[in-house]
Amino acid sequence: MRKPVAAEQVAQLVQGSRKYADIDAALVATLSRSEGAKAATEKDAAKRVKRKLHQMVGAYLDAEVPFGTWLERLRTVPEGERAALCKELLGHHASTRERVAELRDIYDFIFAASAPQTVLDLACGLNPLGRVFMPLPAQTRYLATDVHRGLIGFLNEAFPLLGITGHAFVHDLLSGPPAMAADMVLLLKTLPCLEQADRACGRGLLSALQAPRVVVSFPTASLGGAKRGMQHFYQQRFLETLPAEWSVLQTQVFASELVLKLQRS
Ligand SMILES: C[S@@+](CC[C@H](N)C(=O)[O-])C[C@H]1O[C@@H](n2cnc3c(N)ncnc32)[C@H](O)[C@@H]1O
């Protein structure tokens, strides 16, 4: 009988690579177990985990991110140029790069007719840097999560420089949402990403959210720019698997993003 692959050893191999050293250990451990079960050796499993991490995290963020330089620029930028700098930085993550041309329209749609006191932005990427364009009062608490530890460290230093009330923290959504309540949860362009590792995770995640409202979005094209009916495919599959306690209030298709506003019934 074949010796089972040791998940801890797989995780060590993955974390030893500079490219993946900054990813949350809980996510690496989860993937090391699931990919380890499909692989013949630890080396093979580590390769599979790295491929998944690339699809879920690495493909979106620039390879080398100069967080220190960005913080220095945020510290010294004149107030009148701060919004333009945020827009520039949003361009360094593929998800916000696609959103940047229609930032105000998308945020106006998301936050119209709502005044959340707490927003929880799950798998946020650089989206919190768009806070300066969101039609929300300064006192709104903005909480943000992702699995990239360097990104989270950067956001925690950037928030006070941008006058954002709140903080960011590392959290792996494959283990469920963070155990905290919010008035509105943002789950922007994230479900297809999580489904790379767990095809059924979206339903459980939505059921476990402690919030009366959630905004879910999907890209209208792949990272490579191909359209191939993606929007229709995502929308249909999402609605088919939507837990009964959530109902769709409004849907809007933007050039780069399909956005659905949902309410817990
Ligand atoms: C497609 S991007 C979306 C980013 C952001 N929500 C936006 O729309 O601008 C997916 C994000 O999910 C994060 N991510 C990937 N796997 C995750 C996981 N298991 N838990 C939490 N975040 C994850 C990635 O680091 C990346 O920033």
PDBQT file of the ligand as one rigid body, heavy atoms in Angstrom, charges set to zero:
ROOT
HETATM    1  C1  LIG A 301     -10.646  37.923  -6.867  1.00  0.00    +0.000 C 
HETATM    2  S1  LIG A 301      -9.825  38.650  -5.549  1.00  0.00    +0.000 S 
HETATM    3  C2  LIG A 301     -11.061  39.758  -4.927  1.00  0.00    +0.000 C 
HETATM    4  C3  LIG A 301     -10.492  40.878  -4.081  1.00  0.00    +0.000 C 
HETATM    5  C4  LIG A 301     -11.522  41.910  -3.581  1.00  0.00    +0.000 C 
HETATM    6  N1  LIG A 301     -12.625  41.267  -2.917  1.00  0.00    +0.000 N 
HETATM    7  C5  LIG A 301     -11.998  42.744  -4.737  1.00  0.00    +0.000 C 
HETATM    8  O1  LIG A 301     -13.060  42.438  -5.311  1.00  0.00    +0.000 OA
HETATM    9  O2  LIG A 301     -11.326  43.716  -5.083  1.00  0.00    +0.000 OA
HETATM   10  C6  LIG A 301      -9.830  37.355  -4.395  1.00  0.00    +0.000 C 
HETATM   11  C7  LIG A 301      -9.186  37.673  -3.065  1.00  0.00    +0.000 C 
HETATM   12  O3  LIG A 301      -9.434  36.563  -2.215  1.00  0.00    +0.000 OA
HETATM   13  C8  LIG A 301      -8.311  36.339  -1.404  1.00  0.00    +0.000 C 
HETATM   14  N2  LIG A 301      -8.420  34.940  -0.977  1.00  0.00    +0.000 N 
HETATM   15  C9  LIG A 301      -8.107  33.823  -1.681  1.00  0.00    +0.000 A 
HETATM   16  N3  LIG A 301      -8.370  32.732  -0.964  1.00  0.00    +0.000 NA
HETATM   17  C10 LIG A 301      -8.887  33.146   0.222  1.00  0.00    +0.000 A 
HETATM   18  C11 LIG A 301      -9.361  32.466   1.381  1.00  0.00    +0.000 A 
HETATM   19  N4  LIG A 301      -9.356  31.148   1.463  1.00  0.00    +0.000 N 
HETATM   20  N5  LIG A 301      -9.825  33.211   2.409  1.00  0.00    +0.000 NA
HETATM   21  C12 LIG A 301      -9.824  34.563   2.343  1.00  0.00    +0.000 A 
HETATM   22  N6  LIG A 301      -9.382  35.265   1.271  1.00  0.00    +0.000 NA
HETATM   23  C13 LIG A 301      -8.932  34.558   0.216  1.00  0.00    +0.000 A 
HETATM   24  C14 LIG A 301      -7.139  36.656  -2.312  1.00  0.00    +0.000 C 
HETATM   25  O4  LIG A 301      -5.971  36.967  -1.592  1.00  0.00    +0.000 OA
HETATM   26  C15 LIG A 301      -7.682  37.846  -3.123  1.00  0.00    +0.000 C 
HETATM   27  O5  LIG A 301      -7.330  39.073  -2.541  1.00  0.00    +0.000 OA
ENDROOT
TORSDOF 0
